[in-house]
Amino acid sequence: MKYINRHAGMALARLSGSFPVILVTGPRQVGKTTLLQNTPDTRDLPYLSFDDPSETLSAKADPKTFLSLHEAPVVFDEIQYVPELFPYFKMAADAKKTKGMYYLTGSQQFHLMKNVGESLAGRIGILQLLGLSLREITENPGGKPCTDPFIPTREYLAGRNKTAKAHSKAVSLSPPDIWKIIHRGSFPAVVSGYSPGTAFYDAYIRTYVERDVRALAQVGDELQFIQFLSVVAGRTGQMLNYRDMCRDVGISEPTAKKWLSILVTSGLVYLLPPYHTNIEKRVVKTPKLYFLDTGLAAYLTKWTTAEVLMQGAMAGAFFETFVISEILKSYYNAGRDPALFYYRDKDQKEIDLLILENGCLHPLEIKKTAVPKPQDAAVFKVLSSVKGVTVGAGGVISLIESLAILEEDRYAIPVTFL
């Protein structure tokens, strides 16, 4: 399978020079191990996977001796299976005071972060990885601004516009091409053609339920959990509503909350928080739900082709989900955790996305149209009534083919600029 250059490699290199322990985390099959195997600092290091039961048993039985037998630097894959090693990573890091000693991968963030917080605070650099970004799929070069997080400022958009004009593959993507990418999803094995989408997603669900779900919670009815997974995928882009999900699956609200936390923990679902301040009482305070891989969501919700999805009732929700996922990837691949929100008040005025950067809110609408209009950004005026807010440049992210100006500091932004 051809390796597609991951822009997160630059962030990984920075972490290698700053921390003794580096953790690459994210959902299964997004390329965490492959990233380490293709990054200059790590590709020649000894590698050990705790997918191997014998290695797991050995490490659990005597973690101190186990770690002494595997001299740093070394890569440990699927580290969540051996939390007993974390205190010994700390002791080794404190004793040697060397950068880039242990490289860890794991796909269960809650357990990993719990152990990190207890054992490795200040000693570990964390890199979140999702599936391939549109920048990576179109093989955009890795230099600036392609590895910068998305922010709709004049400087960023001018840089992306210059890069896009120099890179014909990204510019030539038509709306149907974008919808094929949305329908296919972003898992490397599917994007590369190594594994057919339907067969991959079928196997992915089975592996995910049999391994990650069993490890995180005791699920009595696995078929019911898969039904819940499909119901969640069908609500991507909507405000979180436990009552509706409980009704559709036939489970209690505590069970729904527990199961959704598993999906968030596993990196499959992202909850976008609402923006509000203590003095702003008119805004809603319920997060919006996004199923981060649109290919997996399309599989679960039975959208069988890109053409049907593009014309279907969920087209707007899938396009919005794709945009949110791409913006998240732009931050994660740069080694940053973004401050993303949405706005909705009791008068039903809604802004799809707010990016908080340097004390400034950048408002964005997400439209699947190819012809955005200035009125699509008219709702941004509602932010003027929110006290203590500085509103920056923003715009409408859409299927428009080239950057355009809607009005001052309001842009029509091609989805290929994310």
LINLIN-V761465 format. One record per run of one state. SS is the DSSP state (@ for helix, = for strand, . for the rest). FROM is the first residue (numbers start at 1). LEN is the number of residues. Records with the same first field share a line. If there is no record, write none. Layout:
BEGIN
SS: FROM-LEN / FROM-LEN
END
This chain:
BEGIN
.: 1-7 / 17-4 / 26-6 / 38-8 / 50-3 / 62-1 / 70-4 / 78-1 / 82-1 / 97-5 / 107-2 / 120-4 / 129-5 / 138-16 / 167-1 / 172-3 / 185-3 / 192-5 / 217-5 / 234-4 / 240-2 / 250-3 / 266-3 / 273-1 / 275-8 / 284-4 / 292-2 / 301-5 / 312-3 / 333-7 / 346-4 / 358-2 / 367-7 / 386-4 / 392-2 / 399-5 / 408-2 / 418-1
@: 8-9 / 32-6 / 53-9 / 63-7 / 79-3 / 83-14 / 109-11 / 134-4 / 154-13 / 168-4 / 175-10 / 188-4 / 197-20 / 222-12 / 242-8 / 253-13 / 294-7 / 306-6 / 315-18 / 374-12 / 415-3
=: 21-5 / 46-4 / 74-4 / 102-5 / 124-5 / 238-2 / 269-4 / 274-1 / 283-1 / 288-4 / 340-6 / 350-8 / 360-7 / 390-2 / 394-5 / 404-4 / 410-5
END
